[in-house]
Amino acid sequence: MTAATRIGGDRAYIHASTTRTYEDDLDLIAIEYALNGEPVQLTVPEKIRAAQILDGRGLDFSAIGRRVGSDRNTVAGWKAHGWQPPPVDTDPLPIDIGRSQHGRCGYTKGCRCRACKDGAKEASRQQRAKARAKRQAAA
């Protein structure tokens, strides 16, 4: 008779905390599930905390990414930035474009504000619709 070996059975259970279930806005129970490979939905700060703990245990970025639901490049970025959440991207402020109107028909004089970006999308959408209609009329 041979003894069976359970895959991953030699792995010790990892605890995120022994007494608390929450710390700041982090759900330590969800983090603990992720640390041990259980499927769970995590917020970005929870993913970062779990990744930090797993990195401290010597796992590579690919294995960490699989456990926390991110890719290896994202985990590497978190570590490179000191395990801090990524900065929130904000739209640039409108620039002075003289008498032109923001968002009128796209990027006006180099402005990249939200109104101009939306205008560019709409202008592109209209051009594609005109080209499609012209192709259909020719066919």
Buried (B, 14 or more C-beta within 10 A) or exposed (E): EEEEEEEEEEEEEBEBEEEEEEEEEBBBBBBBBBBBEEEBEBBEBBBBBBBBBBBEEEBEBEBBBBBBBBEBEBBBEBBEEEBEEEEEEEEEEBEEBEEEEBBEEBBBEEBBBBBBBEBBEBBEEEEEEEEEEEEEEEE
